[in-house]
Amino acid sequence: MPRPLSLLSVLILSASALFQPVLAQDTFAYRVDLSNPADDLFHVQLRPAPLGQADSIYSFTAFAPGVHQVLDFGRFVTSFQALDASGVEIPTARRSTNDWYIADPTRVAELRYDMEDTFDAEVESHVVYPMSGTGIEPDYVAINTHGLFGYFVHHRSTPTTVELLYTDGWTLGTALGIDAAGRYAADSYYHLADSPILIGDLSVASRQLGGISVEAYVFSPNPAITADTVLAVADDILQAAYEFVGYSPVDRYAFLMYFSDTDAQARNSSFTSGGALEHSYSSTYALPARPEFLPLLGDIVAHEFMHIMTPLHLRSEVIAEWDYSQPTGDDQHLWLYEGVTEWMAHMLQLRGGLVSVDDFLNKMSGKMRASERIGSDWSLARLSAEWFTDDGRGLYGDIYQLGPLTAMCLDLRLLEISEGERGLRDVLVDLMEQYGTDRPFDNATFFDTFVAATYPEVEEFIEHHIRQRQSLDFEAFFAPVGIGYLTQGGEGEDRVLEVDPNPTPEQRRLREIWQTNRAE
């Protein structure tokens, strides 16, 4: 049952005047009323910085970074108003699924809109997966901020604050910081849209991981699943991830997890299998509230956490200056953001001693079979650029199969060329130092940049296996570390990767470096 509102919240909600935060002139201030979860609506107020005639369109997100599906959050808006400083309504009109026209933006003192949550919204197509969406439930509220807050295209770099009114006694989890007035603050719309929020009857736990404060905020109807049990599953993974990176690239990281019961799963079938979505300093998880799923959480946590390397510290201007109105058709580097991250998620477990070499090779052999079943002839570069097309959507899963396989072979090729001095992890860290969070790389020239940071021979690898779709010769790539690509059983049977028990001294040396990132 919802807890009663505090007296302060009641007084705030009873005020009839326009929302009047004390703010700098160049700040956008949001207030979200979540005090009555039973009405299943987000009640949003925005007091914007001064607007000009060019700001006549207010937009909601159609596509978001890391979410490879059509979102169209404007579908869920049920009312929209623009008001001047005297509370007089300014004419508005819906121009498209996600865009609202404002007749005289220079007069706007406040926008107000109500929005349905996506968890149980009835839509005919493009169901929003719960890890990417918004939910209002009796005991918690999940906000992927890209789904709730709209934007003016010319003000996406303007500082933004958020004030949230919600049931007394609930806990709020987010990676956003708090300003002197107690509001959650983002330095731009990009930052805000990249910072999800979970509020409710949550359990909370934290760990210190080198210089990173890791926090877990968990809602679960099953008392066997708590923030402590989640971090207990993730502890070894996170330690291995920290050691894989070698330093603390962020100060703070938040896991926001909402577990669903059978009732929630009946209302949204996407909850039955679950999933996760990365953000720069946090990640959201929508999972069934079944303890037997917890052991599977390790691989998911490893993948989402490793996005602190890419795209957070290594990304193009396409990601840094995201256009929320359309997919990134000119992006060539999904192989890096998702494929390499998936490789890191498994490689860090090998190097951290959490899985054996045989376990790692079995996992990669499984990805080989999965990629073969998909049966695509698309290159990673084409998949990066055309995932949103009718043909591309059906092949998108290959980015998590062919992508890490290609990264694995690139790592082996780099180790072979450098005689064990540098692998893919070392190159990524060097590039992170060169670019970082404030300096995106040039999308069009990054392949040249990558070759310049490595070796001339890598250009051929990129051309054949990322720009084109030439088959990876696993036997040749693994030969330098004494691992074979063998046929199981008779003719036509699956082929698997297996360790040669009698490697040459040089193969043994390179294998040790590959497996541990250090020489014997």
C-alpha positions in Angstrom: 0.0 0.0 0.0 1.3 3.5 -0.7 2.4 5.3 2.4 0.9 8.7 3.2 2.5 11.9 1.9 4.5 14.0 4.3 3.0 17.4 5.3 5.6 19.2 3.2 4.5 17.2 0.1 0.9 17.9 0.8 1.6 21.7 1.1 3.5 21.7 -2.2 0.8 19.7 -4.0 -1.9 22.0 -2.8 -0.3 25.1 -4.3 -2.2 26.4 -7.3 0.4 28.9 -8.6 2.8 28.1 -11.3 5.8 26.0 -10.4 8.3 28.6 -9.3 11.8 27.1 -8.6 14.6 29.5 -7.8 17.0 28.8 -10.7 19.7 30.4 -12.8 18.3 31.8 -16.1 19.9 29.1 -18.2 18.5 26.1 -16.4 15.6 23.8 -17.3 13.7 22.7 -14.1 11.5 19.6 -14.1 9.1 18.6 -11.4 7.5 15.2 -11.5 4.5 14.3 -9.2 4.4 10.6 -8.4 2.4 11.0 -5.2 -0.6 9.0 -6.5 0.7 5.8 -8.1 -2.8 4.5 -8.4 -3.6 6.9 -11.3 -0.8 5.3 -13.3 0.4 8.6 -14.7 3.5 10.7 -14.6 2.5 14.4 -13.9 5.3 16.5 -15.3 6.0 20.2 -15.1 8.9 22.0 -16.8 10.0 25.5 -16.2 12.4 26.2 -19.1 15.2 28.6 -19.6 14.1 31.5 -21.8 13.0 30.3 -25.2 13.2 31.9 -28.7 11.1 31.6 -31.8 13.2 28.7 -33.0 12.0 26.7 -30.0 8.5 26.1 -31.2 8.8 22.3 -31.1 9.0 20.2 -27.9 10.0 16.6 -28.6 9.9 13.2 -26.9 12.5 10.5 -27.6 12.0 8.2 -30.6 15.4 6.4 -30.3 17.8 6.3 -27.4 21.5 5.3 -27.1 21.9 1.5 -26.4 18.3 0.8 -27.2 18.1 -0.8 -30.6 14.3 -0.6 -31.1 11.7 2.1 -31.9 10.6 3.8 -28.7 8.4 6.7 -29.7 7.7 7.8 -26.1 5.4 10.5 -27.5 2.8 7.8 -27.8 2.3 7.7 -24.1 1.6 11.5 -23.6 -2.1 11.9 -22.6 -2.2 15.7 -22.2 0.1 18.7 -23.0 -0.1 22.4 -22.1 2.0 25.5 -22.4 1.4 28.4 -20.0 2.7 31.9 -19.8 3.8 33.7 -16.6 0.2 34.6 -15.7 -1.0 31.0 -16.2 -2.7 31.8 -19.5 -2.6 28.8 -21.9 -0.6 29.2 -25.1 -2.0 27.3 -28.1 -0.2 24.0 -28.8 -0.8 21.3 -31.4 0.6 17.8 -31.8 2.6 17.7 -35.1 3.7 14.0 -35.0 4.0 11.0 -32.7 6.8 12.7 -30.7 6.6 16.5 -31.5 4.4 19.2 -30.1 4.1 22.6 -31.7 4.0 25.7 -29.4 2.5 28.8 -31.0 4.6 31.4 -29.2 7.5 29.8 -27.4 8.9 33.2 -26.2 5.9 33.5 -23.8 6.4 30.0 -22.3 6.9 30.0 -18.5 5.8 26.4 -17.9 5.0 23.2 -19.8 2.7 20.6 -18.2 2.1 17.1 -19.5 0.8 13.8 -18.3 2.3 10.6 -19.5 1.3 7.0 -19.2 3.9 4.5 -18.1 5.1 1.9 -20.6 5.1 -1.2 -18.4 1.4 -1.9 -18.9 0.5 0.4 -21.8 -1.5 -1.2 -24.6 0.2 -0.7 -27.9 -0.2 -2.4 -31.2 3.5 -2.4 -32.1 6.9 -1.5 -30.8 6.4 -2.7 -27.2 9.0 -1.0 -25.1 11.1 -3.5 -23.2 10.8 -2.9 -19.4 14.6 -2.3 -18.9 14.3 0.6 -21.4 10.9 2.0 -20.3 9.0 3.5 -17.5 6.8 1.9 -14.9 4.5 3.0 -12.1 3.7 0.2 -9.7 2.2 0.1 -6.2 5.6 -0.4 -4.6 8.0 1.2 -6.9 8.5 3.6 -9.9 11.1 3.0 -12.6 12.1 5.9 -14.8 14.4 5.6 -17.8 14.7 9.3 -18.1 15.0 9.3 -21.8 11.4 8.0 -21.7 9.9 10.6 -19.5 11.6 13.9 -20.2 11.3 15.7 -23.6 13.6 18.3 -25.0 14.0 21.4 -27.2 16.5 20.5 -29.9 18.5 23.8 -29.4 18.7 23.3 -25.6 20.0 19.8 -25.3 23.2 21.1 -23.7 21.4 23.3 -21.2 21.8 22.4 -17.5 18.7 20.6 -16.0 17.3 19.9 -12.6 14.6 17.4 -11.5 12.4 17.5 -8.4 10.5 14.4 -7.6 7.4 14.2 -5.3 6.7 10.7 -4.2 5.4 8.6 -1.3 7.0 9.1 2.1 9.3 6.4 3.2 10.4 5.3 -0.3 14.0 5.2 -1.3 15.4 6.8 -4.4 18.3 5.4 -6.4 20.1 7.2 -9.3 23.6 8.1 -10.4 22.6 11.8 -10.6 24.0 14.2 -8.1 22.1 16.6 -5.9 22.4 20.4 -6.0 22.4 22.7 -3.0 18.6 23.0 -3.1 18.1 19.3 -3.0 17.2 18.8 -6.6 18.8 16.2 -8.8 21.1 17.9 -11.3 22.3 17.1 -14.8 24.7 19.3 -16.8 22.7 18.8 -20.0 19.7 16.9 -21.4 22.2 14.3 -22.7 23.3 13.7 -19.1 19.7 13.7 -17.8 18.5 11.2 -20.4 21.5 9.0 -19.5 20.6 8.8 -15.8 17.7 6.5 -14.9 15.9 6.7 -11.5 14.4 4.0 -9.4 12.1 4.9 -6.5 10.2 2.7 -4.1 10.3 0.1 -1.3 13.9 -0.7 -2.2 16.7 -2.6 -0.5 20.1 -0.9 -0.8 23.7 -2.1 -0.6 27.1 -0.7 -1.6 30.7 -1.7 -2.1 33.9 0.2 -2.7 35.7 -1.1 -5.7 39.1 0.7 -5.9 38.1 4.3 -6.4 34.5 3.4 -7.5 31.5 3.5 -5.1 29.3 0.8 -6.4 25.6 1.0 -5.3 22.7 -1.4 -5.8 19.1 -0.4 -5.5 16.7 -3.3 -5.8 12.9 -3.8 -5.8 11.8 -7.3 -5.4 8.5 -8.9 -4.3 10.5 -12.0 -3.3 12.3 -11.5 0.0 15.0 -13.9 -1.1 16.3 -11.3 -3.6 17.8 -8.2 -2.1 20.5 -5.7 -2.9 22.9 -7.7 -0.7 22.1 -11.0 -2.6 22.6 -9.2 -5.9 25.9 -7.8 -4.9 27.0 -11.1 -3.5 26.5 -12.6 -7.0 28.2 -9.6 -8.6 31.1 -9.1 -6.2 33.6 -11.4 -7.9 32.6 -10.1 -11.4 33.0 -6.5 -10.3 36.4 -7.2 -8.8 37.5 -9.0 -12.0 36.2 -6.1 -14.1 38.1 -3.6 -12.0 41.3 -5.6 -12.4 40.7 -6.0 -16.1 40.4 -2.2 -16.6 43.3 -1.6 -14.2 42.1 1.7 -12.7 38.9 3.5 -11.7 37.5 5.3 -14.8 34.4 6.5 -12.8 33.8 7.6 -9.2 30.4 6.1 -8.8 28.2 3.5 -10.4 24.6 2.5 -9.6 22.7 -0.8 -10.4 19.0 -0.2 -10.6 17.1 -3.5 -10.5 13.4 -4.2 -10.6 12.2 -7.8 -10.2 8.7 -8.8 -11.3 6.1 -11.2 -9.9 3.7 -13.2 -12.0 1.1 -10.4 -12.0 3.6 -8.0 -13.6 4.7 -10.6 -16.1 1.0 -11.2 -17.1 0.7 -7.5 -17.9 4.0 -7.3 -19.8 5.3 -10.5 -21.3 8.7 -8.9 -21.7 9.2 -9.4 -17.9 9.2 -13.2 -18.2 12.8 -13.3 -19.6 14.1 -9.9 -18.5 17.0 -7.9 -19.7 19.3 -4.9 -18.9 20.2 -1.6 -20.4 23.5 0.3 -20.0 23.9 3.9 -19.1 27.2 5.8 -18.5 27.2 5.6 -14.7 24.4 3.2 -14.1 22.3 0.4 -15.6 18.7 -0.8 -15.4 17.6 -4.4 -15.0 14.1 -5.9 -15.4 14.1 -9.5 -14.3 11.7 -12.2 -13.0 11.7 -12.4 -9.2 13.0 -16.0 -9.2 16.2 -16.8 -7.2 17.2 -19.4 -9.8 17.8 -16.5 -12.2 20.4 -14.9 -10.0 23.4 -17.1 -11.1 22.7 -15.8 -14.6 23.1 -12.3 -13.5 26.9 -12.4 -13.6 27.3 -12.3 -17.3 24.7 -9.5 -17.6 26.4 -7.4 -14.9 29.8 -7.9 -16.5 28.5 -6.6 -19.9 26.6 -3.6 -18.6 29.4 -2.5 -16.2 32.0 -2.7 -18.9 30.3 0.0 -20.8 32.2 2.3 -18.5 35.0 1.7 -21.1 32.9 2.1 -24.3 30.9 4.0 -25.1 31.4 6.2 -21.9 35.1 6.8 -22.4 35.4 5.8 -26.1 32.7 6.9 -28.4 32.0 8.9 -31.5 30.3 12.3 -31.9 27.2 10.4 -33.1 26.8 8.9 -29.6 28.0 12.0 -27.7 25.6 14.3 -29.6 22.7 11.8 -29.9 19.8 12.7 -32.1 16.8 11.4 -30.2 14.5 11.8 -33.2 16.0 9.2 -35.5 18.4 6.2 -35.4 22.1 6.7 -36.0 22.3 5.5 -39.6 25.8 6.8 -40.2 27.3 5.1 -37.1 29.9 2.4 -38.0 31.0 1.3 -34.5 28.3 -0.8 -32.9 30.9 -3.5 -33.2 32.9 -1.5 -30.6 30.1 -0.5 -28.2 28.4 -3.9 -28.0 30.6 -6.5 -29.7 33.8 -5.6 -27.9 32.0 -5.0 -24.6 30.5 -8.5 -24.8 34.0 -9.9 -25.4 35.3 -8.0 -22.4 32.4 -9.3 -20.2 33.7 -12.9 -20.8 37.4 -12.2 -21.1 37.5 -10.4 -17.7 36.0 -13.6 -16.1 38.8 -15.7 -17.7 41.5 -13.3 -16.6 40.0 -13.0 -13.1 40.0 -16.7 -12.6 36.2 -17.0 -12.4 36.0 -19.4 -15.3 38.5 -21.9 -16.8 40.0 -21.7 -20.2 37.7 -24.6 -21.3 34.6 -22.7 -20.0 35.6 -19.6 -21.9 36.2 -21.6 -25.1 32.9 -23.4 -24.7 31.2 -20.0 -24.4 32.9 -18.7 -27.5 32.1 -22.0 -29.4 28.5 -21.4 -28.5 28.6 -18.0 -30.0 30.1 -19.4 -33.2 27.1 -21.8 -33.5 24.6 -19.1 -32.7 26.1 -16.8 -35.4 25.9 -19.7 -37.9 22.2 -20.2 -37.0 21.5 -16.5 -37.6 23.1 -17.1 -41.0 23.7 -13.4 -41.9 26.1 -12.2 -44.6 26.1 -8.7 -43.2 29.4 -7.2 -42.0 29.6 -5.7 -38.5 29.9 -2.2 -40.1 26.7 -2.7 -42.1 24.9 -4.0 -39.0 26.1 -1.0 -37.1 24.7 1.4 -39.7 21.5 -0.5 -40.7 20.3 -2.3 -37.6 17.0 -0.3 -37.6 15.9 -1.3 -41.1 13.4 -4.1 -41.7 16.1 -6.5 -42.6 18.6 -5.3 -40.0 16.2 -5.8 -37.0 16.1 -9.5 -37.6 19.9 -9.8 -37.7 20.7 -7.5 -34.8 21.3 -10.4 -32.4 24.5 -11.2 -34.4 26.2 -8.2 -32.8 26.4 -10.2 -29.6 27.7 -13.3 -31.4 29.9 -12.2 -34.3 30.8 -9.0 -32.4 32.7 -10.7 -29.5 34.1 -13.4 -31.8 35.6 -10.7 -33.9 37.0 -8.9 -30.9 38.5 -12.1 -29.6 40.3 -12.7 -32.9 41.4 -9.1 -33.0 42.9 -9.5 -29.5 44.7 -12.6 -30.6 46.0 -10.9 -33.7 47.3 -8.0 -31.7 49.1 -10.3 -29.3 50.7 -12.2 -32.2 51.9 -9.0 -34.0 53.2 -7.4 -30.8 54.8 -10.7 -29.5 52.7 -10.5 -26.4 53.2 -6.8 -25.7 49.8 -5.4 -26.4 46.3 -7.0 -26.7 42.9 -5.4 -27.4 42.4 -4.4 -23.7 45.7 -2.4 -23.8 44.7 -0.6 -27.0 41.3 0.3 -25.6 42.9 1.7 -22.4 45.3 3.8 -24.5 42.5 5.1 -26.6 40.4 5.9 -23.5 43.2 8.1 -22.3 43.5 9.8 -25.6 39.8 10.6 -25.8 37.7 10.1 -22.6 34.3 11.4 -21.7 34.8 14.9 -23.0 36.4 14.2 -26.4 34.5 11.9 -28.8 36.4 10.4 -31.7 35.5 11.1 -35.3 33.0 8.5 -36.5 34.2 8.6 -40.1 37.9 8.2 -39.4 38.1 6.0 -36.3 39.2 2.9 -38.2 42.2 4.9 -39.3 42.7 6.1 -35.8 42.6 2.5 -34.5 45.2 1.3 -37.0 47.5 4.3 -36.2 47.2 3.3 -32.5 48.2 -0.3 -33.3 50.0 -1.8 -36.2 49.7 -1.6 -40.1 48.6 -5.2 -40.3 45.4 -4.4 -38.3 44.1 -2.4 -41.3 43.7 -5.7 -43.2 41.8 -7.3 -40.3 39.4 -4.3 -40.1 38.8 -4.4 -43.8 38.1 -8.1 -44.0 36.3 -8.8 -40.7 34.5 -5.5 -39.7 34.0 -3.6 -43.0 33.5 -6.8 -44.9 32.1 -10.1 -43.9 34.9 -12.5 -44.5 34.8 -15.6 -42.4 37.1 -15.6 -39.3 39.7 -18.3 -39.5 39.6 -19.4 -35.9 42.2 -22.1 -36.4 44.7 -19.5 -37.7 43.9 -16.9 -35.0 44.2 -19.3 -32.1 47.3 -21.2 -33.4 49.8 -18.7 -31.8 48.4 -19.5 -28.3 48.2 -23.3 -28.9 44.4 -23.7 -29.2 42.9 -25.7 -32.0 39.6 -25.5 -33.8 38.5 -29.1 -34.0 35.6 -31.1 -35.3 33.7 -33.1 -32.7 32.7 -36.5 -33.8 32.3 -37.3 -37.4 32.0 -35.3 -40.6 29.4 -32.4 -40.4 29.5 -32.3 -36.6 30.0 -29.0 -34.7 33.5 -27.6 -34.4 34.8 -26.4 -31.0 37.9 -24.7 -29.6 40.2 -26.9 -27.6 43.4 -26.3 -25.7 46.5 -28.2 -27.1 48.0 -29.9 -24.0 51.5 -29.9 -25.7 52.1 -26.3 -26.9 55.5 -25.1 -28.0 57.3 -22.8 -25.5 56.3 -19.7 -27.5 52.7 -20.8 -27.7 52.7 -21.5 -23.9 54.1 -18.0 -23.3 51.6 -16.2 -25.5 48.7 -18.3 -24.0 49.7 -17.3 -20.5 49.7 -13.6 -21.5 46.4 -14.0 -23.4 44.8 -15.8 -20.4 46.1 -13.5 -17.6 47.3 -10.4 -19.4 50.8 -11.0 -17.8 53.8 -13.1 -18.7 54.9 -16.1 -16.6 
